[in-house]
Amino acid sequence: MSNKEFLQQVTSYIRSKEARGYVEEELQHHLLQSKQAWMNKGYSPKEAEQKSIAEMGSASQLGKSMDKIHRPKWDFWLISGVIMLIVVSFVPILTTDFNQQFGADMTRHFVEYKVVHIVLAIALMAMLMFIDYRKLQRFSMLIYGVALLLLIVLLFMPNIFFNGEAMFRIGPILIQAWTVLPLLLVAFAGFFTEYKLKGWQLTGLFILPLFFFMMLPNLTVTLLYIAVVAVLFRFSYFTGKAKRNVFLVVGGIGLTVLAYSVFAYHYLLAPYQKVRIAAFLHPELYAESAGYMMLQLKTVLAAAGWFGTETNYYVPEAHTDFVLVQLIQAYGYVAGISVIIVIFAIALRIFWMVGTMPQSFGKLLVIAAVTLYCCQSIYSIFMVFGFLPLTGVPLPFISYGITPLLLNAFLIGLVLSVYRRKSYIGKRIISA
């Protein structure tokens, strides 16, 4: 029996086409090494080949064993958590009185569109899960370029503004500054996995988007971007000394930016931006304008008991940015705490995955995805309780809107793609 025939017998027991190729490559490499070792002992090439095959044992047993080890993985815990959040996302729509905001009952309209959004999100997650994520690594620079192009469009060619924020609408898709972040996290996961780029080059690649985010301007997204890149850098291939030096420099820059922010507040910010900051610090002084929303959220949360409020208060955008408040209003803090637990249970599950992975592009992708997911979740939760300024950061998988839903579906799809191939994480791609 030749090596080729032996490999064909082994791989015939492996059901996954993708895994079959990787197993064949690994076994072929092992057989060639074993053959060379036997030839070094004085055996002829044909005898050495037979010896190397005999060492591998039964083709059927080896094939069944490899099939079990390399079978694509499904993380049903993570999938179940996401499904729970998607189901809960209907509650704010069904419990919101849309008459005060739209002058008509829009419940059926939003439910129908929500179903369409969910179908698209599930399709995106499934597509990403079945696509080999490692192929993204070779397109890191292209993905980075697309992200920069979108930021340039937002800066110079926005076609819609909301609360002073520049946006670009393409049909139902609304591109905002923070929707560019998933592209940047994929790009930087690739940059920090390879050894091709030097420190000064990576610094330049980091500063360009940072410049655009600050020009837009969007402080929340700027901080999210810095957080994602900083976490990726922490787990990158750079030495501990290099990381310490960079973080010291970044810390110094951070203090400089903080000092500059004080200057900007007094001399550069537009009046409406100053009002927003002042209203966050002292909402009661702006009860009829910028502070109204914060005071209304406080009123609703104060009135809600463990099982909901007796009076249904009006909460603008209760189905989008303030879904957590609407959930608490409708079903109390029991519902709100339960949802928060599920949100962070998903994060903990992903963190557990990270702990099982070797250093690789896949690991950095998962780290970036869970960082962005956690930052969104924490900001959205802290925002509605008054600890952070109100801004358009959605609660993952619960807030209404196709753009945030697809963004988080993209993140979870990447995580599932990496987990599906965890048995051969870090190995090279053998086909395009």
Stockholm file with secondary structure:
# STOCKHOLM 1.0

chainA/1-432         MSNKEFLQQVTSYIRSKEARGYVEEELQHHLLQSKQAWMNKGYSPKEAEQKSIAEMGSASQLGKSMDKIHRPKWDFWLISGVIMLIVVSFVPILTTDFNQQFGADMTRHFVEYKVVHIVLAIALMAMLMFIDYRKLQRFSMLIYGVALLLLIVLLFMPNIFFNGEAMFRIGPILIQAWTVLPLLLVAFAGFFTEYKLKGWQLTGLFILPLFFFMMLPNLTVTLLYIAVVAVLFRFSYFTGKAKRNVFLVVGGIGLTVLAYSVFAYHYLLAPYQKVRIAAFLHPELYAESAGYMMLQLKTVLAAAGWFGTETNYYVPEAHTDFVLVQLIQAYGYVAGISVIIVIFAIALRIFWMVGTMPQSFGKLLVIAAVTLYCCQSIYSIFMVFGFLPLTGVPLPFISYGITPLLLNAFLIGLVLSVYRRKSYIGKRIISA
#=GR chainA/1-432 SS CCHHHHHHHHHTTCCCHHHHHHHHHHHHHHHHHHHHHHHHTTCCHHHHHHHHHHHHCCHHHHHHHHHHHHSCCCCHHHHHHHHHHHHHTHHHHHHCCTHHHHSSCCHHHHHHHHHHHHHHHHHHHHHHHHSCGGGGGGGHHHHHHHHHHHHHHHHHCCCEEETTEEEEEETTEEECGGGGHHHHHHHHHHHTTCSCSCHHHHHHHHHHHHHHHHHTTCHHHHHHHHHHHHHHHHTSSSCHHHHHHHHHHHHHHHHHHHHHHHHHHHHTSCHHHHHHHHHHHCGGGGTTTTTHHHHHHHHHHHHCBTTBCSSCCCCTTTTTTTHHHHHHHHHHHHHHHHHHHHHHHHHHHHHHHHHTCCSSHHHHHHHHHHHHHHHHHHHHHHHHTTSSCCCSCCCTTTSSCHHHHHHHHHHHHHHHHHHHTGGGTTCCCCCC
#=GC SS_cons         CCHHHHHHHHHTTCCCHHHHHHHHHHHHHHHHHHHHHHHHTTCCHHHHHHHHHHHHCCHHHHHHHHHHHHSCCCCHHHHHHHHHHHHHTHHHHHHCCTHHHHSSCCHHHHHHHHHHHHHHHHHHHHHHHHSCGGGGGGGHHHHHHHHHHHHHHHHHCCCEEETTEEEEEETTEEECGGGGHHHHHHHHHHHTTCSCSCHHHHHHHHHHHHHHHHHTTCHHHHHHHHHHHHHHHHTSSSCHHHHHHHHHHHHHHHHHHHHHHHHHHHHTSCHHHHHHHHHHHCGGGGTTTTTHHHHHHHHHHHHCBTTBCSSCCCCTTTTTTTHHHHHHHHHHHHHHHHHHHHHHHHHHHHHHHHHTCCSSHHHHHHHHHHHHHHHHHHHHHHHHTTSSCCCSCCCTTTSSCHHHHHHHHHHHHHHHHHHHTGGGTTCCCCCC
//
